[in-house]
Amino acid sequence: MNGNDGKVGKARVFAPATTANVGPGFDIFGVALDGVGDIVEADLSDSFSGVRLAEVAVGSDSESLKDLPMDEANLVFPVAKAVYDAACKAGRKDTGVEVRLIKRMGIGTGLGSSGSSSVAAAVAVNEALGGVFARDSPEMLAAVLEGEFVACGSRHADNVFPGLLGGFVFIEDPASFRFRKFDVGRDVFFVVVTPEIVVSTKEARDALRASPYNIGELVSLSSSVVRQYLDSGSRSSGSIPASVVGTGSADVVSAYLEGTVEVLTGLIGNDAELLGRGTLKDGIVTPIRAGLIPGYYDVKKAALEAGAKGFSISGSGPSVFAVAYEEDAEAVKKAMIGRFEGLGKRASGIISAVNNKGACPVE
């Protein structure tokens, strides 16, 4: 405690970037990445009560951050307040919390930028308050989902839950946010490349309205198939419901579900070959969203020729990822960046294993 400035506790927390969907895992799969993310600092003070947003510091030159809210309209404020209010209800002494966001991720990249800010804010406030809640408590989960609601108008867990908890997360029930979390071995590497293109989550979701398939029912079906596989070790061989197929093809849906199970088993089994093969079996969501990313198929071809085992879109895009063994990852990254740049699009990339820790305190 510092009696001169009234501060009684502090925390500085890093929350990682994430990649959601992972090919044929739309709205049900997400993984945490290493090395990229946002930081939030929380300082407690006995000189006031409630939550204050002290500062938003932009630590990136991304053009997408030019309109980032610098006041309480920034999503870190309602997230911090949600944790604070829950702690007060749980009996934590009413005190002041000052929050500072260090924004290092561009917005609209497909790497869970809003989720990273939300998770960092929730964990920082909770840590500063003395760790009132467990990471997977209803209070913490509700707080980070609130950040997603502020960011895009809906509560999606496939970015914020892996960012909060680390590893690979399967959203078992997208309506109730029931989930299962798995650690991933060190043989699985993601090569993530971000071109200088902005694709908003809303734009990417709106594009799916043109799909001949019922996306909502596809999500429910794929979640059910994964749940059955995890519980029994088998996948239903029943017919594909016509309500899912719409005017599309049952064979395409069947391939999608096969890929969903392969992505799952590849991740939890530390098998890059199986994971990569699964990512390539989405013939429903990825083809529509690929149209929002100029050069997508050229970059995919370059990645596979350089040794990648799989390829898809990270979240809503425009970031794309390849699955590779560590020894091939650098060549794959160079090939992907080079192909984007050959098409006149500047790009940057990272090589990342899955981050099994999630958000964590940093110096």
C-alpha positions in Angstrom: 0.0 0.0 0.0 1.1 3.5 -0.8 -0.4 5.9 1.8 0.6 8.9 -0.2 -1.4 8.3 -3.3 -4.3 6.2 -1.9 -3.6 3.1 -4.1 -4.2 -0.2 -2.3 -3.7 -2.8 -5.1 -2.7 -3.1 -8.8 -2.5 -5.6 -11.6 -1.1 -5.5 -15.2 -2.6 -8.3 -17.4 -1.9 -9.5 -20.9 -4.6 -11.2 -22.8 -3.8 -13.1 -26.0 -5.1 -12.9 -29.5 -7.3 -15.8 -30.6 -8.4 -17.5 -33.8 -12.0 -18.6 -33.9 -13.9 -21.1 -36.1 -10.7 -22.9 -37.2 -12.2 -23.9 -40.5 -15.4 -26.0 -40.1 -15.9 -24.9 -36.4 -18.0 -21.8 -37.0 -19.1 -20.3 -33.7 -18.0 -23.4 -31.7 -14.2 -23.5 -31.9 -11.5 -21.1 -30.7 -7.9 -21.2 -29.8 -5.6 -18.8 -27.9 -2.4 -17.7 -29.6 1.1 -16.7 -28.3 2.8 -13.4 -28.4 0.1 -11.0 -29.7 -2.5 -9.3 -27.5 -3.7 -6.3 -25.4 -2.7 -5.2 -21.9 -4.9 -3.7 -19.2 -3.7 -2.2 -16.0 -6.0 -1.9 -13.0 -5.1 0.2 -9.9 -7.3 0.2 -6.7 -7.7 3.4 -4.8 -9.3 4.3 -1.5 -9.8 7.9 -2.6 -13.0 7.2 -4.6 -15.5 4.4 -5.3 -16.5 2.8 -8.6 -14.7 2.4 -11.9 -12.8 5.0 -13.9 -11.2 4.7 -17.3 -8.0 6.5 -16.7 -6.4 6.2 -20.2 -6.5 4.4 -23.5 -3.0 4.2 -24.9 -2.6 3.1 -28.5 0.5 1.0 -28.9 -0.1 0.2 -32.6 0.0 2.2 -35.8 -3.0 0.3 -37.2 -5.2 2.6 -39.2 -8.2 0.7 -37.8 -7.6 2.2 -34.3 -8.1 5.8 -35.4 -11.7 5.8 -34.2 -11.0 3.8 -31.0 -13.1 5.2 -28.2 -10.9 7.0 -25.6 -13.7 7.4 -23.0 -16.2 5.2 -21.2 -17.6 4.1 -24.6 -14.5 1.9 -24.8 -15.6 -1.7 -24.1 -13.0 -2.1 -21.3 -15.1 0.2 -19.1 -18.3 -1.9 -19.0 -16.3 -5.1 -18.6 -14.3 -3.7 -15.7 -17.5 -2.4 -14.1 -19.2 -5.8 -14.5 -16.4 -7.5 -12.6 -16.3 -4.7 -10.0 -20.1 -4.8 -9.5 -20.1 -8.6 -9.1 -17.2 -8.4 -6.6 -19.2 -5.8 -4.5 -22.2 -8.1 -4.5 -19.9 -10.9 -3.4 -18.9 -8.9 -0.3 -15.7 -7.2 -1.6 -15.3 -3.8 0.1 -16.4 -0.9 -2.1 -13.3 0.9 -3.4 -12.1 2.6 -6.5 -10.7 1.0 -9.6 -8.7 2.9 -12.2 -8.3 1.1 -15.5 -5.8 1.8 -18.3 -5.9 0.0 -21.7 -2.8 -0.4 -23.7 -4.2 -1.3 -27.1 -1.7 -3.2 -29.2 -4.0 -5.0 -31.7 -5.7 -3.5 -34.7 -9.5 -3.8 -34.9 -11.2 -5.9 -37.6 -8.2 -8.3 -38.1 -10.0 -11.6 -37.3 -7.7 -12.2 -34.2 -10.2 -11.4 -31.5 -9.0 -7.8 -30.8 -12.1 -6.8 -28.9 -12.0 -10.1 -27.0 -8.4 -9.5 -26.0 -9.3 -6.1 -24.5 -12.3 -7.5 -22.7 -10.4 -10.4 -21.2 -7.5 -8.3 -20.1 -9.8 -5.8 -18.4 -11.8 -8.5 -16.6 -8.7 -10.4 -15.4 -6.9 -7.2 -14.4 -9.7 -5.9 -12.2 -10.3 -9.3 -10.7 -6.5 -9.6 -9.9 -6.4 -6.1 -8.4 -9.3 -7.0 -6.2 -7.5 -10.0 -4.9 -8.8 -12.7 -7.1 -12.4 -12.7 -6.0 -13.5 -15.0 -8.9 -12.1 -18.1 -10.5 -11.4 -17.6 -14.2 -14.2 -19.9 -15.3 -16.7 -18.5 -12.8 -20.1 -17.2 -14.1 -19.1 -13.7 -13.1 -16.0 -13.7 -15.2 -17.6 -15.4 -18.2 -20.5 -12.9 -18.2 -18.1 -10.0 -18.0 -16.1 -10.9 -21.1 -19.2 -11.7 -23.0 -20.4 -8.2 -22.2 -17.4 -6.8 -24.0 -18.3 -8.8 -27.1 -21.8 -7.4 -26.9 -20.5 -3.9 -26.8 -18.1 -4.6 -29.6 -20.4 -6.2 -32.1 -24.0 -6.3 -30.7 -24.0 -10.1 -29.8 -22.4 -12.3 -27.2 -20.1 -14.8 -28.9 -17.8 -16.9 -26.8 -15.4 -18.4 -29.4 -12.8 -15.6 -28.9 -13.2 -14.5 -25.3 -13.3 -17.9 -23.7 -10.0 -19.2 -25.1 -8.5 -15.8 -24.5 -9.6 -16.0 -20.8 -8.8 -19.7 -20.2 -6.2 -20.5 -22.8 -5.9 -23.6 -25.0 -8.6 -24.9 -27.4 -12.2 -24.2 -26.4 -15.3 -26.0 -27.7 -18.5 -24.0 -27.2 -20.8 -26.9 -26.5 -23.9 -24.9 -26.4 -23.7 -21.4 -28.1 -27.0 -20.4 -26.4 -26.1 -21.2 -22.8 -22.3 -20.8 -23.4 -21.6 -24.2 -21.9 -18.0 -25.1 -23.0 -15.2 -27.6 -22.7 -11.5 -26.5 -22.6 -8.5 -28.6 -23.8 -4.8 -28.0 -23.7 -3.0 -28.5 -27.0 0.5 -30.0 -27.5 3.5 -28.2 -28.9 3.5 -30.0 -32.3 0.7 -27.9 -33.6 1.7 -24.5 -35.0 -0.4 -21.7 -36.5 1.1 -19.4 -39.1 -1.2 -16.3 -39.0 -0.8 -13.6 -41.6 -2.8 -10.3 -41.6 -3.1 -8.3 -44.8 -3.8 -4.6 -44.7 -7.5 -5.1 -45.3 -10.3 -4.5 -42.8 -13.2 -6.9 -42.6 -15.7 -6.1 -39.9 -17.4 -8.9 -38.0 -20.8 -7.5 -39.0 -19.8 -7.5 -42.7 -18.5 -11.1 -42.5 -21.7 -12.3 -40.7 -24.0 -10.4 -43.1 -22.3 -12.1 -46.0 -23.4 -15.5 -44.7 -27.0 -14.5 -45.3 -26.4 -15.4 -49.0 -25.6 -19.0 -48.0 -27.9 -21.7 -49.3 -27.4 -23.5 -45.9 -29.1 -22.7 -42.6 -26.0 -21.5 -40.7 -27.8 -21.3 -37.3 -28.9 -25.0 -37.6 -25.5 -25.9 -38.9 -23.9 -24.6 -35.8 -26.3 -26.6 -33.6 -25.7 -29.7 -35.6 -21.9 -29.4 -35.6 -21.9 -28.8 -31.9 -24.1 -31.9 -31.3 -21.8 -34.0 -33.5 -18.7 -32.9 -31.6 -20.4 -33.5 -28.2 -21.5 -37.0 -29.3 -17.9 -37.7 -30.5 -16.4 -36.5 -27.2 -18.9 -38.5 -25.1 -19.0 -41.7 -27.1 -16.0 -41.7 -29.4 -18.3 -42.1 -32.4 -19.9 -39.8 -34.9 -23.6 -40.2 -35.9 -24.0 -41.7 -39.4 -27.6 -40.5 -39.7 -28.9 -38.5 -42.5 -28.3 -34.7 -42.7 -31.5 -32.8 -41.8 -33.0 -31.0 -44.8 -33.4 -27.9 -42.6 -29.6 -27.6 -42.4 -29.0 -28.3 -46.1 -31.5 -25.8 -47.4 -30.9 -25.5 -51.2 -27.3 -26.7 -50.8 -25.7 -30.2 -50.8 -26.0 -32.8 -48.1 -22.5 -34.1 -49.2 -21.0 -30.6 -48.5 -22.6 -30.6 -45.0 -21.3 -34.1 -44.3 -17.8 -33.1 -45.3 -18.1 -30.0 -43.1 -19.0 -32.2 -40.1 -16.2 -34.7 -40.9 -13.8 -31.7 -40.9 -15.2 -30.5 -37.6 -14.3 -33.7 -35.9 -10.9 -33.8 -37.5 -10.1 -30.3 -36.3 -11.2 -31.3 -32.8 -9.2 -34.5 -32.7 -6.2 -32.9 -34.4 -6.1 -30.2 -31.7 -6.6 -32.3 -28.6 -4.4 -35.1 -30.1 -1.5 -32.7 -31.0 -1.8 -33.9 -34.6 -1.0 -31.1 -37.1 -1.7 -33.4 -40.1 -5.2 -34.2 -38.9 -6.0 -30.7 -37.8 -4.8 -29.3 -41.2 -6.8 -31.8 -43.2 -9.9 -30.8 -41.2 -9.5 -27.1 -41.8 -9.7 -27.7 -45.6 -13.2 -29.3 -45.4 -15.3 -26.2 -44.9 -17.2 -25.8 -48.1 -19.9 -23.6 -46.4 -18.7 -20.6 -44.4 -15.1 -20.2 -45.7 -15.9 -19.9 -49.4 -18.3 -17.0 -48.7 -15.9 -15.2 -46.4 -13.0 -15.8 -48.8 -14.7 -13.4 -51.2 -14.0 -10.6 -48.7 -10.2 -11.3 -48.7 -8.6 -10.4 -52.1 -6.1 -13.1 -53.0 -7.3 -15.7 -50.5 -7.0 -18.7 -52.8 -3.6 -17.5 -54.2 -2.3 -17.2 -50.6 -3.8 -20.6 -49.7 -2.0 -22.2 -52.7 1.3 -20.6 -51.7 1.0 -21.8 -48.1 0.2 -25.4 -49.1 3.0 -25.5 -51.6 5.4 -24.2 -48.9 4.6 -27.1 -46.6 1.4 -26.1 -44.8 -0.9 -28.9 -43.7 -4.1 -26.8 -43.6 -5.4 -23.3 -44.3 -8.4 -21.2 -43.4 -9.6 -17.8 -42.3 -9.0 -16.6 -38.7 -12.3 -15.5 -37.2 -14.1 -13.1 -39.6 -10.8 -12.3 -41.4 -9.0 -10.8 -43.1 -6.3 -12.7 -41.2 -5.7 -16.1 -42.6 -3.9 -19.0 -40.9 -2.0 -22.1 -42.0 -1.3 -25.2 -39.9 2.3 -26.3 -40.1 5.1 -28.2 -38.4 7.5 -25.9 -36.6 10.3 -26.6 -39.1 8.1 -25.5 -42.0 6.5 -22.5 -40.3 8.9 -19.8 -41.4 8.9 -20.8 -45.0 5.1 -20.9 -45.0 4.9 -17.5 -43.4 7.2 -16.0 -46.0 5.2 -17.6 -48.8 2.0 -16.2 -47.5 3.3 -12.7 -47.0 5.1 -12.8 -50.3 1.9 -13.8 -52.1 -0.2 -11.0 -50.5 2.5 -8.5 -51.3 2.7 -9.8 -54.9 -1.0 -8.9 -55.1 -0.3 -5.4 -53.9 -1.4 -6.0 -50.2 1.1 -5.3 -47.4 0.9 -8.0 -44.8 2.5 -9.1 -41.5 2.6 -12.5 -39.8 3.3 -14.5 -36.7 4.1 -18.1 -35.9 2.4 -19.4 -32.8 1.8 -22.5 -30.9 -1.4 -22.7 -28.9 -1.3 -20.6 -25.7 -2.5 -22.9 -23.0 -2.4 -20.3 -20.2 -4.7 -17.6 -21.5 -4.6 -14.2 -19.9 -1.8 -13.7 -17.4 -0.2 -11.0 -15.2 2.9 -9.4 -16.7 5.5 -7.0 -15.5 
